[in-house]
Amino acid sequence: MTNLPLVILFGVISTIQTHLAKALERQGIEIFEQIKARLQRSGEKIEGGIRKPVIYSIGFVLNHTVFIWAVLAQPYGPPALFTSMFGLGLVFLMIYAANVMKEKITRMEAWGASAIVTGTLVIGVEAIFRPEADRFTMNLDGMLVALAVWSVAGLMFILASRRSSNLNLVALAFGAFAGGFGGLDPFLKGVGQGYGGDPRLIPQTFAGMALFIASFVVGFLGFIITQFGFVRKARASVQIASYNAAYVGLPVILQAILLPNYPMFPTTIGAIVLILLGIVLMQTFKPSNRQSSIVNRKS
């Protein structure tokens, strides 16, 4: 059964939960840094008490339960529709940071947010009115080849970046590699759940179950690669932008290649370009913040 508005709704909830989790973890980490500093000074009162560690814990739980939305969404529509909603989480994070964390919104961020909202709106409207594609005819062999190619190319990119002292190149390599795996996580879930033509929350075939389980492994690898990028002192703003761009872009490309009856309209391409442009504007040109400094100190 197809229900595209439901896929869009679950995609929006997923990205908001993901970025809210990051914001809460960031707030918690900052308080942990304050606690550590104050413990070195005997007798000083620690601001925030137990409240901020609890905030971090809530963020941690939200971050590790977000996969539920992908599982719920994929039986009802193409996986790239779900991942295309990801950019809206950045807009939510910007609003949250401005109102709760009292951070300044730059003009570039505002333009980027507008581009993301416009591009995502076009994707959503187009998905509802486009001819329905038989998403259960996905070329499985081609998808496995694409996964292998992405893995090899990503490793080669990372190895090449290790020889460079350019931290932007390092961030680009680790971010794109991890973001591709991040986008493949819900993509593989969707293919696995629908493999055999009978979409279910739990795959009904051996091949479908193998893909479903592999999606969790791929998602975890994306997380690990991200952390290695920070250890390599990659610029957080560039790595996050690169991650998000690959997360949104790769599933759309794969779906267009591997699903024969899924046409790419000029509006589809234009919307994806707008989303990717918005991600770059919101992240790459964002002023250094305390989160980046914390990551670098931890590195």
N, C-alpha and C positions, 0 to 999 in steps of 0.2 A: 504494500500500500504506500502511495506517495502522499506526503504532506509537507510541502516546501515551507510554508510559514512556520511550521513546528521546528523544522531544521534550522531556520533562521533564528527563531527564538532561543533554541538551545545553544546555537553558536554564540549569540550575544551574551547569554547568561554565562557561558563557559569563559569567554574572554574577560568579562567583568570580574568573575571570580578569580581568574588567573592573576590579573593585574592588581586586584584588591589584596590578594595574598602577598604579592611582592611588596606592596606599600606597607602592609602590617608587619611583614618580616623586617622591612627596612627600619620602621619605627622601633621595633623591638631591639634590633641590632644596635641602633644608636644609643638606646638606654643601657644595653649591656656594656657599651663602651664607657658610658658615664659611670656606671656602677664600678667597673674595673678601676677607673681613675680615682674615684672617691674612696675605694677600699685601700688605696695606697696612702690615704691621708686619714689617719686615725681620728675618730670622734666626729667626723662630718656627716651630716644627715644625707641619705640617698634620696634624691627626688624621684617620685613615681612609684616607690615601693614595689609591690609585687604586680601592680597593674600592667606595666609595660612588658615584663616577661610573659604574662598571660596573652597580651596582644600578639607577641611573636608566635606563641604556640597556636593561636587561632589562625594566623597566617600560614603557618606550617601545615596545619590540618587542611585548610582550604586548598593549598597548593597541591596536596597529594590526594585529593578526592575529586579534582576537576575532571578526571577521565570519565566520570559517570555521565556527563552531558554528551560526550562523543558516543558512548555506548547507546544512549537513549536515542540520539539523533540519526545515526547512520542508516537504520532500516527504512527511513522515510524520505531519503533524498540523496543526491550525489554528494560524495565526501568533500569535494572542493567548495561546495556552497557553505558548508559548516566552517571550514578553515578560512574562507574569505571574510568572515565576520571578525577575525582576530584584531584587525586594526582599530576597531571601536573601543577595545580595551585601553588603548593608549589615550584615547580621548577621555575616557572615564578616569584614568589615572591622573591626567593633567588637571581635570576638575577637582579630583580628590586632593591632590597635592596643593592646589591653590587655596581650597577652602578649609582643609583640615590641617595640613602641614605648613600652610602659610608661605608657599613658594610662589615666586613671581612667574607669570606666564609671558613668554617673549612673543614678539610679533611672528617669528618663524614658527613657533609652536602653534599659534592660532591659525596661520595659513595651512600648516600641516594637518591640523585637526579638521579644518574645512574640507581639505582634499580627501581625507580618509572618509569622512561622513558622506561626501558626494559620491565617491567611488563605491562605497559599500551600499548606498541606497540604489545606485544603478544596478549593481549585481543582484540585489534582492528583488527589485521590480522585474528585471530581465528574467530571472529564474522562474518567477511565478507565471510569466506570460510566454516563455519560450516553449516550443514543442517538447513534449516529454520524451526523454531518451531512455532506452532500455539499459539501465545501469548495471544489469546483471550479465551483460555480455562483455565485461571487462576482460581484456587480454591478460590472463594471469601470467603466462610465460614472459610477456613483455614487461610486466610490472616487476617481476623478479630480476630480470635483466637490468631494468632501470635502477632498482635498489642496489644491485651489485656495482653498476657504473658509478652511481652517486657515492658509494662507499669508497671505491678506489680513487675517484677523482678528488674527493674530499681529503683523503689521507695524503695524496700527492700534493695538494694545495697547502696542507698544514706542514708537511715536511719541507716544502719550499719556503714557507714563511719562517720556519725555524732558523734558516740561514740568513734571514734579514733582521736588521736592527730597527726596521720601520714598524712601530707598534700598531699603526693603522692597518697595515697589511696583515699582521698577526690577528687583529680583531676581526678583520673581514673574513679571513680564512676560518677561524674557529666559529664565528657567528653563523656564516653560511652553512658550514658543515652541520652544526648542531641544529640550526633552524630547519634544514631539510629533513633531518630525522624527526624533529618536533612535528612538522607538517605531515610526515608519513605515518605518524602514530595514529591519528584519527582516520587517515586514508586507508591504512591496512585494516583497521577495525571495520570500516564500512565494507570493504571488499570481502573480508572474512565473514561478516554477518550475512551478506547477501549472496555469497557464493552458492551456486546451485539453483538460484532463482526464487528462493523462499526466504525473504529477510526475517530474521529473528534476533532477539536480544542475545541469545546464545547460539553460535553457529551450529548448523545441523549436519555438516559434513566434516570429514577429517581434514581436508585441505583448508576449509574455512576456519576450523578451530586452530590449525597451525598458524594461519595468518593472524588470527585474533591474538593468540599468545605472543607471536612475534612482535605485534604492535607495542606491547608493554616493554619488551626488550629494547626496541628501537627508541621509544620515548625516554627510557632510562639512559640510553647512550647519549641522546641529545643533551640531557641534564649534565652528565659527566663531562662531555666535551666542552660545555659552557664553563664549567668550573676550571678545567684545564686552561681555557683561554684566559681567565682571570689570574690564574697562577702565573701565566706567561706575561702578566702585566699589560694585557690588551686593554685599550681604551674602552671603558664600559659603554659609552654612548655609541661608538661605532659598532661594537660587537652586538649590542642589542638591536640596532637598526638592521644590521646584516642578518641577524637571526630572524627577525620579524618578516623581512622581505622574502627570505627563503621559505619561511613557514607559510606565507600566503601564496607565493608565486609557484612553487614546485608542484603542489597538488593540482593547480589549474592546468599547468603544462602537461602533467602526466595524464590527467583526465581527458584532455583534448587529443592526446596521442593514442591512448590505450582504449578509449571508448569510441568506436567507429561512428556511432550515430549522435555524437555530442558536438554540435557545431560551435565554432568560436566566431561570434559576431564582432564587428568593429566596436560596438559598445562594450563588449566583454573585455577586449584588449584595452580600450580607453579607461575603463573602470579600474582594472588591475594596475595600469600605469599610475592612475591617480592615487590609489591606495599606497603603492610603493613610494611614490613621490612624497606623500604625506608622512610616511614612516621616516624617510630620510630627513625631512625638514624638522620633524619633532624630536629626533634623537641625535643626529649627527651634529647639528648646530646648537644643541642644548648646552648652556654653560655648565662647567664642572660643578657638581653638587657634592653634598656630604656623603652620599651613597658611594660615589666613585672613590672618594678619599678613603672611606672605610674599606672598600674592596682592595685598594692598593696597599693599605696598611696590613691587611690580612695576608696579602700575597708575600 
